[in-house]
Amino acid sequence: MVNARHGGNRHLGESCLRWAFCAVRSSPGVQHYYEALRGRDKTHSQAIRSVANRLVGILHGCLEHGVLYDEAIAWPQSSAAESVAA
C-alpha cells in the first residue's frame, strides 16, 4: 500500500498545479503533452502532476542557464510524444 506524502509547502504545490492546469488550457505544446499522458491511461490528476513537474524543471533550467522561456524549445512536438512513451 502506498500512502500519500503530506510534506512540503502546500500553497506552492497548489500554485504549481494551478499553473499546470492553466498551461494545459492555453499552450498547444503542454496540451499535446497532457493528452499523450492521458493516452497512456494516466488519470487527470496524475497527468496534471506530471505537467507541473515538467514545468518546474523547465523553469529551473531557464533560471540556471539565464535564458527566456521558449515554448518551441520547451515542448517540441516530436520529442514530447517520445518522452511520454518512455
N, C-alpha and C positions, 0 to 999 in steps of 0.2 A: 504494500500500500504506500502511495506517495502522498505526503502531506504538503500543503501549501506553505510557502515561506511567508513570514509576516514581518521580516526585517526591511530596512531601507526607508527612504523618505517617501511617504505615501503621496504627498502633494506632487512631488517631482514625477513619480510613477504615473499618476493620473494625468499630469500635463503631457507626458510623453505619449500616452495612449490617445489623448485628445488630438495631439499633433499628428499622430499616425492616421487617425480616423479622417481628419481634415485633408491630409495629404492624399489619401486614397480617393477622396471625392474630387480633388482639384488637379492632381498630377497624373498625366497619362502613364508615365513610367512606373509610378508607385501603384497605380491601379492595375497595370499589367502584372506586376509582381504579386500583388494581393490575389488576383484572380488565378494566377498559377499556383499559389499556395492552396487556395480553395479547391482547385482541381486535383490536388494531391490529398483530398479528404481531410484537410485541416478545418477545424471549426472557425467561426468568425473570430472568436476571442484569441485563438492560437495564431491566426493569420495576422491580426492587428498587433499582437505582441511581437511577432516576427518583423513586421514592418517597423514598429517602434524601435526595436533593437538595431535594425539596419540603419534607420535614420540617425540614431545616436552614434553609430560607428562612422557614418558619413560625416556628421558634424565634427566628430573628433578628428577625422582625417583632414578636414578643411582647416580646423584650428591649428593642428600640428604642423601642417605644411604652409600655412598662411595663404591659402587660395580661397577664392569665392566659390560658392556652390554653383554647379552647372549640372542641370538635370540630364543632359546628354551624356555626361561622363558618369554621373552617379547611377543612372538607371538605363544603361544601354539595352535596347530591346533584345538583341540576340543573346547576350550573356545572361540577362535576367532569367530567362527560362532555363538556361543551362545550370545556373547556380541553384535554382529551386529544385531542379531534378536531382541534384547531387545529395 
